Amino acid sequence: MSTPLVLGVLAGAILSGASLLYATLGETIVERSGIVNLGLEGILLIGASVGFAIAAFTRSAYLGVVAAALAGGLANLLFGWLVVSRRANQLASGLAMMFFGIGVSALVGGPFVGAVITGLPKWRPSFLAGLPWVRSTTLFNYDILIWLALPVAFLVWWALFKTRWGLGLRAVGESPAAAFAAGRNPSALRFQGLFAGGVLGGLAGAHLSLSLTLTWAEGMTAGRGFIAIALVIFSKWHPLRAVVGALVFGGAEALQLQLQARGADVSPFLLDMIPYVLTLLVLLAWGGARRLAAPAALGRTFYGSD
Amino acid sequence: MSKRLGFVSILVALALCLAVAPSVAADTPKLIIGAIYVGSVNDYGYNRSFHDALTTVARNLPGVKLLEAENVPESAEAERVMENMIQQGARLIFPTSFGHQEPAFNVAKRHPDVYFEHAGGWMMSANFGNYFGNTQAAWYPMGVAAGKMTKTNKLGFVIGVPIGFAVGNVNAFELGARSVNPDAQTTVVVTGGWSDKAKEAAAANALLDQGCDVLAMHVDSPATVIQTAESRGAMSIGFQSIEARALAPRGWITGLGFTWAPYFTEVAKSVMAGTFKASSTHLGLGEGMVTIAPFGAAVPAEVRKLVTASADKIAKGFNPFTGPIVDNTGVVQIPAGESWGGDKMGNFKWYVEGVVGKVQ
């Protein structure tokens, strides 16, 4: 049977949106601490290749996920060493990290191209499996990373807005000098934020290679890291709006493929533009709003008190 | 600073040692063949097909040695890799990606005593030939297999970029399917790139959501589409390398693969005999460059017989693109009495009747 368009798009949006959501949440934490990481694409690639390599090597997709998360976190700590400890320019370092990620992932993943792995196990609650419109799509038949995506978004929101740690992190992102004067350690908080963000970026990559495609190929993230950076702006640095953003961006991709699968006569190239047009519209509509503005110290190097 | 420089130069020296080491080891071969691939040879696809063929040549012809380089970009970098191979003694070079054509041609101009065989291009000179497999007609028996196996009469085809060759593959597939099952429809989804894995998965899912139960593809590596179909209980037809069947133990029907080994053997022999003559060689099913993969366990004997019979028909010269052929908007594109041959295969800008989709 064929599925109604809205269900197909929703199913596709969740499948491709999950990895976008993890990446966006990670970058949101990092940017809330006042750091732009343009190297997110590289983090995703490192996560995807390390996750795949470990899964192929140990025959356990879960170990692959753990390894991907750690690798992502470590890569971001390296980035932190550049921009926090060495006070290097964030944009230049970010781009360097991206190319570093492309190279490292190719090196790590190289021997495992073409390896056949068992992906993350999927689980669908049995009371839902009886519904025909559920059975004919991928709806509710998800691996652990998709099931956990929403809870993780809430966790990030809670950590950023309801804890003392989050208050400190956000304060550093607005004004590191003020946070420092108030007794917070901007460097430590930024490193913590970077590690958490890297872990989430690694998970985003792992979901691509260990669940969605079951393959590793060089450059397989195909720009999703940059889409996630756009999503952070789209969601105005808010983890819960990021959920909506990831679904919209994932849905736009799903929509154009689902429309093609229905034989609709629309240019796939035109539909590919939807997410970016939406981002531009969001910037136009809320770009100037004080309450929704970017963290004030975003991208600025904090030279400390010396 | 000087300490760092020292460290870097040690690294460079080490790398040089590693790069030079393999060329020292071998005893003098009669012919050294160089091959460059745009991706990894473990892709279950395009690159694997060349690697398998050249390994066969090196194994079967005594005195032939193979130098290979993977992930060679389609840029001036390719020239450097080929120059390096020539320095190591290579006298026959296989640039295997379409985009390797111009870099290879430049190198060929500088080395008239080294022979080149480029896959899929058109450039030629005294020491530079080209060749490729005729896949379009070979897709016809694939359609026969899919048309017989489908239960929903809905076939799905994921293609990377709607170039004429890919459109031709889809058309032959649908013509084959309709020849045994008039209700069979093929739905095409374009991902927009030859190697965007996540989009290939999403495209496969979109087709499966629509009730397609057989998926075929024309992308660099068939792995993602085949594995997505397999994980959702659908069947698949592979393309590029017949080894892809390992990815779908349950849903594999059959597939097309390139078999370059016979042609490469002839070329290698001609270089060793000093009789190399540059040509533009295009061979299809039954002529040595394209072959049909073994059938999956689920394919019943009668279907195997039908597919084999139609493959034989193609091998004996049957052209599926013989008019009258109507496109999916009802316009006659190939009038009765005409047929489209090799030179027209890149020209498809329309899908045949029964294909759901439009060439954008």
Contacts between the chains, C-beta under 8 A, distances in Angstrom:
chain1	res1	chain2	res2	distance
A	1	B	211	5.7
A	2	B	209	7.3
A	2	B	210	4.8
A	2	B	211	4.8
A	3	B	209	4.6
A	3	B	210	7.0
A	3	B	211	8.0
A	7	B	209	7.8
A	8	B	206	6.4
A	8	B	209	4.4
A	8	B	210	7.6
A	11	B	205	7.1
A	11	B	209	6.6
A	12	B	202	5.5
A	12	B	205	6.2
A	12	B	206	6.3
A	12	B	209	7.9
A	15	B	201	7.6
A	15	B	202	6.6
A	15	B	205	6.6
A	16	B	198	6.1
A	16	B	202	5.5
A	19	B	198	7.6
A	106	B	71	7.2
A	110	B	40	6.9
A	113	B	39	8.0
A	113	B	40	3.9
A	113	B	42	4.4
A	113	B	43	6.3
A	114	B	40	6.8
A	114	B	42	3.0
A	114	B	43	5.9
A	114	B	44	5.6
A	114	B	48	7.5
A	114	B	223	7.4
A	115	B	42	7.6
A	116	B	246	6.8
A	116	B	247	6.4
A	119	B	231	7.5
A	136	B	209	6.7
A	136	B	211	7.2
A	137	B	209	5.2
A	138	B	205	5.9
A	138	B	209	7.7
A	138	B	232	7.4
A	208	B	197	7.3
A	208	B	198	5.6
A	212	B	197	7.7
A	212	B	198	5.5
A	212	B	201	4.9
A	212	B	202	8.0
A	213	B	197	4.0
A	213	B	198	5.9
A	213	B	200	7.1
A	213	B	201	4.9
A	213	B	224	4.6
A	213	B	227	7.6
A	213	B	228	7.9
A	214	B	223	7.5
A	214	B	224	6.9
A	214	B	227	4.7
A	214	B	228	8.0
A	214	B	231	7.8
A	215	B	197	5.7
A	215	B	221	7.2
A	215	B	223	4.8
A	215	B	224	5.4
A	215	B	227	7.3
A	217	B	39	7.7
A	217	B	40	7.9
A	217	B	43	7.5
A	217	B	195	6.0
A	217	B	197	5.6
A	217	B	221	6.8
A	218	B	39	7.5
A	218	B	40	7.7
A	218	B	71	6.9
A	219	B	195	7.8
A	220	B	195	7.7
A	220	B	196	7.8
A	220	B	197	4.7
A	220	B	198	7.0
A	221	B	198	7.7
A	222	B	193	7.0
A	222	B	196	4.7
A	222	B	197	7.7
A	222	B	198	6.6
A	222	B	199	7.2
A	224	B	198	7.2
A	253	B	199	6.9
A	253	B	202	6.2
A	254	B	202	6.1
A	254	B	206	7.0
A	257	B	189	5.6
A	257	B	191	7.6
A	257	B	199	7.2
A	257	B	202	5.2
A	257	B	203	4.9
A	257	B	205	8.0
A	257	B	206	4.2
A	258	B	206	4.7
A	258	B	209	7.0
A	260	B	187	7.8
A	260	B	188	7.1
A	260	B	189	4.5
A	260	B	190	6.4
A	260	B	203	7.7
A	260	B	206	7.1
A	260	B	357	6.7
A	261	B	156	7.3
A	261	B	187	5.7
A	261	B	189	5.4
A	261	B	203	7.6
A	261	B	206	4.0
A	261	B	207	5.0
A	261	B	209	6.9
A	261	B	210	4.8
A	261	B	212	7.8
A	262	B	210	6.6
A	262	B	356	7.9
A	263	B	187	6.4
A	263	B	356	3.7
A	263	B	357	6.1
A	265	B	358	5.5
A	267	B	360	5.2
A	268	B	190	5.4
A	268	B	192	6.1
A	268	B	360	6.5
A	269	B	192	7.0
A	269	B	360	6.9
A	272	B	192	6.7
